[in-house]
């Protein structure tokens, strides 16, 4: 049974959805420490002025750096970020071939005023996965399990109860993952190999480091062709970026 464990991100890039498609069970790692400069509440889209960040504001009161888990981070609803994000998305992609195909469903999720960041980003990610035709994995949150320990020990408190036999992770995990410890528990390890063909984008030059929204709005139902590994893959310029998203 293939298992992926990764932190919830805001409108992730296509490599994140590649992992989802490979999983039988996809675990949103939502009870680990929140990182202020990570991808939990922000990502980039292309605009006529170049790539820009879309950042969900979060409540800072009571948030202790390196202590507060992701699932306890609250969205700051004193700021009208939904209107700003959606206006930027619409301005950048309103004339894209498939914008109208996805806009209504996405806007419905953006208009849901949820309290916690993880609740919003997880719901949005599952919606986007379905838009890509991904229907297979079971989605769960690590906070629903009894997790403890650090690094590989902590991963095993998730993998063993799920009866996982194969763990899929990003290449940056090589720095801390104990493959022998997993193997002793009957779990093999696979590191993702990222590298995806380019596609037509607005506002040249081509930009790899953007949200999945760019691909969906530009390629629509053909988007999976630019993610799944049955295509010729060029790994240049992708590994450093994806390492930063882990």
KANOR-V483695 format. One line per field, one symbol per residue. ss: DSSP state (H for helix, E for strand, L for the rest). phi: phi as a letter, one per 20 degrees, with the letter a starting at -180 (. if undefined). Layout:
BEGIN
ss: ???
phi: ???
END
This chain:
BEGIN
ss: LEEEEELLLLLLLHHHHHHHHHLLEEEELLLLELLLLLLLLEEEEEELLEEEEEELLELLLLLLLLLLEHHHLEELLLLLHHHHHHHHHHHHHLLLLLHHHHHHHHHHHHLLLLLEHHHHHHHHHHHHHHHLLLLLLEEEEHHHLLLLLLHHHHHHHHHLLLLLLEEEELHHHHHLLLHHHHHHLLLEEEELLLLLLLLLLLLLLLLLLLLHHHHHHHHHHHHHHHLLLLLLLLLLLLHHHHHHHL
phi: .ecdcbffcekffffffffgfeeecddfeddeffdfdedfcbadcecfdnfcedcefcfefneegmcffgfdeefeefdefffffffffffecgdfgcgffdfffffgffeeeefdgffffffffffffffenecefeecdffededbnclfgfgffefffelfdbddbffffgfcfeffffffdmdeccefdercffbfcflgegcfecfggffffedlfegggecfeedfddefmdffffgfee
END
